[in-house]
Amino acid sequence: MVSRLLPNPWAPLIEQDPDLAFSTFAPSRLDRPGLSPSFLDFVRRQRVPAFQAFQGALGRQILQGEDPTLSFSAFLQDSFPFRRLFEGLDPRERGETPARFAPRLRFNL
């Protein structure tokens, strides 16, 4: 077991493989057992958009004259809005079917 007081010597391995970082830091059923299957499917489909957003953030850091110190895992933990993007989807895209609970609105003229 690695002590939490000392830096983890294995942590850089996560940054060498973006898929490993995404699998490690993206929300999953292991983190929160109550997550919906539609949200988990959405998260799985966000691997490429998340990496592209990370590359954009890293590019902005470079263009501003800063050292490119942003890591993909830190970006996923702090900056990528999984929940907000999911909630911005159409209810049908989120797997919700409100028609099952509420009848369609009908106009009787």
N, C-alpha and C positions, 0 to 999 in steps of 0.2 A: 504494500500500500504506500502511495506517495503522500508525504506529509503536506498538509495545506499551507504550512508556513514556508516551505521551500517551493521555488518554481517547479512546475511539472516538466521534466525533461522530455516527455513524450508529446506535449501539446503542439509543437511545431509540425508533427506528422499530420494533424488535422488540416492544417493550412496547405499542405502539399497536394491534397485531393479535394476539389470543390464538392464532389458528390459526398465524400465523407463528412465534410463540414455541414453540408445541407442536411444530411441524415441525422447528424448529431444535434443541431440547433433548431431545426424546424419543429413546430408543434407536432406532437404525435400522441397516440393513444396511451403510450407509456407515461407521458408527462401528466396528462389529464384524462382519466378514463371516460369522462362524460362527453368528449368531443363527438360531434355527429359524423357519420360516414361521409356525408357530402362535403363537410369542411376538410376532412382528411384527404379526400380525393382532390379537392381544390389545392391543398398544400402540396401534394405530390406533383401537380401540374405547374407549380410555381418555381421549379428548380431553375429553368432557363431564364425566365423573367427576373428572378432574384439575382442570378449571377450577372445578368446584363445591367441591372440597376447598381450592383456593386461595382462593376467596371466603370460605369458612369461616375459614381461617387469618387472612385479612386482617380479617375481622369481629372475631375474637378479639383481634387486635392493637388495634383501635379500642376495644373494650369494656374492655380493660385500661388504657386511657388513654395508650397509646403512639401515636407518629406512625405512620400507615399507610405504612411504607417497603418492605414486602415486594413484590417484583416477581414476576410469573408465571414468568419465566425462572429466577430464583433459586430459587423454590419447586420447579420441575421438577428442577433440578440437585441440590438439597440435600434435599428433603423428600418427594417423591412416590415411593413404593416400588414401582416397576414390577415388579421381579424378585420381591419378596416376595409381591405380590398374585397374580402369575402362578403361583408355586409353591404357593400356597394353593388353587388350583383343583383340581377333580377331575381325575384323569389323562386321562379321556376329553375333558374340556374343554380340556386342554392339547394334545390331538392325539396322545396316547400310547395305544397299544393293547397292553397287556401280554399279552393273550391270544394274540397272535401268537407270543410267545416261550415262554410257559409254558402247559402244558395246564391245562384247568379241573380243579379239585379234585373228585374223585368219591369217594363213600363206597360201598364195596361191602359190604353186610351179608349 
